[in-house]
Structures are given as C-alpha cells and as structure tokens.
C-alpha cells in the first residue's frame, strides 16, 4: 500500500478557498499499473461516495477498482478518510495538498480539474458553480465590484 498526495497550484484573482463543490465530486485521474508500468489509455473517475468490493476480499472496499488490461493484475484505491479535502488558498503561489489516496497496485500520474468547484470572493461572496472544464474560470463579484478568475491550474503527485 502506498499513500499518494495530490497537490494543486493555481492563479486566483480576487478569490480564495478553491475546492470541489460537493462530496460526490468526480475526480479525474490518469492511472498506471505498478506491476507492469502500463498506463491506462483512458482518464478514470473516482468519487468519495461510491465504493466497490476489492477482488480477493482482503482489503474490503475501495473507491476505485481496476484490472490492468496488460498484466491482468487487480488494483484498488481509496480516499484517505482521516484527511479532509483542504481548500486551496493561493498563499505564496505554492503547491498545496488537496487530498490523499491509498493505492494498492496502481499509481495516479495525472489530475484533470474538470467539474464543478467552489470558491469564496474577497468580500465573502460564495461562488458554488465554478466550472473548470476549460481549465479556467472568469466571473464578476458584484458585492466587491471586482473581476474574479481562476487560471493556470497545475497538479503534482507525491508520496504522503
């Protein structure tokens, strides 16, 4: 078992506390088998709500179960529930931890921030339908009379 941490970095203009909008957010990842190093050809999705039985039964349930198409080895991953999703605050424009995943037989190699996120404007306005499908988002905060923007989203995986 390996714990992998996903960290993100983004340019935030007049907003803070960027995070997925709901607990059933579909995280999109690239995945590779640690047995044969074959990378799955498609982007996979995983959320905190859905759980599946792990083949063989020794590890209970997981949020993602995969059988490598090349070596046929079964692998699984589940969110580390001891760590909550942490909102990205853009302090010093550094990478900040978003989540931790427990992996068995696989590693995540990429992250696609598509989907609906939420953030908070400089005066407290909550933007709860931030669509990052195009990789960036623009709006206007009427209360603060300021433009708001999220762009240049980057991610990296590391051992937790």
N, C-alpha and C positions, 0 to 999 in steps of 0.2 A: 504494500500500500504506500502511495505517495500522496502528500498533500501539496497541491499546486495553488498558488495565489495569483489571481488576476488583478493587475493594477492598471489604472487608466490615467490619462492626462488629456486635457482639452483647454482650448481658449474659451474662457467665459467672459462675456461682456455684460456687465450690469446684472448678473445673476450668480447664484451660488447653490450649493446643496443639490447637485445633479445626481439623480438616482432613478432606477426603474420605477415606473408609476404604480405597479401593483405586485403582489406576492406571486401571481401566476405569470409574470413576465417571461417570455420565451427568449432565453439567452441563445445566441447563435455562435457556434464554435467550429473550428477545424480540429480534426482528431487524427491521431496516428496510433498504431499498434506498437507497444513497446517490445513485443516478441520478435516481429519481423521488420519493424520500422516502416510498414506500408501505411501511407496516408489515405484516409477515406476520401473518395473523389467528390463527395458532396459535403455541404455545410450541414451540421447536425443541430437540432434544437433540444433544449433541456430546460425544465422549469422546476420550481421548488415544490409544487403541488403533486405532480404525477410521480408515482413510484411503481417499480416493476420488480418481480421476483428475479433474483440472481440465479442463473443456472447452477446446479450443484447444491444450492441451498446453504452453503457455509457462511455466506456473508449477508443473508437476509434480503433486504430490499435496497434498491438504488434508484436514483432519478434518471439514470441513463444506462441501458444495457446494450452491448454491441458485440456482434460476432464478426471478426475480421474476415473479409472476403478472400484474402490471400492465404493466411495460415489457419483459418477457421477457429482461432482461439477466442473464447468468450472473455469479455472485459466489462467493467462497470465503473460508474462514477456516481457520487452523491455529494450534495452540498454539505459542507461542514456546518451543522446547525448550532454549534457553540459560538459561531461568529456571525453577527448580523451584517447585512449589506450596509456599507458605510457610504454616505453621500460624498461626492467629490466636491471639494471646496475651492480648488484652484490656488491654494496657498503656494507661493513661490513657483508656480507652474511646474511642479514636480509630480512624478507618478505617485498615486495614492491607491492603496488596497481597496478593491471593490468587493471581492468575495474569495472564499477558499473552497476548493473542491477536493474530495478524497477520491483518488483514482486507483484502480486495480487493473493492470494490464493495458492501460492506454495513457496517453498524454494529450492535452489540448495544446494546439500550436498556433491558434489564431482566435480572434474575437471580432465579431461583427456587431456594432452597437445599434443595429436596426431595431425598430419597435418604438413603443410609447414610453417616454421618460417623464420625469417631473423635475422642476427646479423652483427656486424662490428668487424673486426680484429684489433689488437693493432696498426697497421700502417694505418688503414683506408680501408682495403680490405672489400668489402661488400659480405657477403655470403647470397644469397637470396633464396636458396633452401635447408634450414636446415630441414630435415625430422626427427621429434621427435616421430614417430610412435613406435619405440622400446624403447622410454623413455630416449634415449641418442643419441649423435651425435659426430662423430670424423671426422676431416679433416686435411689438411695441408695448412698453409698460405705461399704461395711461396714467396711473397714480403718480409715478415718478417722472412722467414725461420724458422717458429715455428709451432709446432703442435697446433691445436685448438680443444676444446672439450666442450660439454655441457652435464652435468650429474646430478644425484641426484635432480631431479625436484620435488618440493613439492608445495602444494597449501593449502590455507585455506580461508574459507568464514567468513565474519563478517558483522555486521550492519554498513552501511555507515553513 
